Amino acid sequence: MSAKSPVLDDLAGLMTGAMGAARAAGEEMKTAGQSRVRAMIADMDLASREEIEALKAIAVQALERVEALEKRVKALEK
């Protein structure tokens, strides 16, 4: 009973091919989705890390200046 059925061999070959095609389609969908997300992010006109850091530094300087001015006002009010 070691004879193989040609029908089962054909079916196994078809299943193997289908699995390969499904895997390839999945990878293609993943790549297309990633490309679309990257394009959407690029279209959003987001600020870069450097721009955010520069704005934070400006805000800190402004806050320090406000605090210094508040101290001067208190001193003048006495």
Helices and strands as residue ranges (DSSP letters): H 6-43, H 49-77
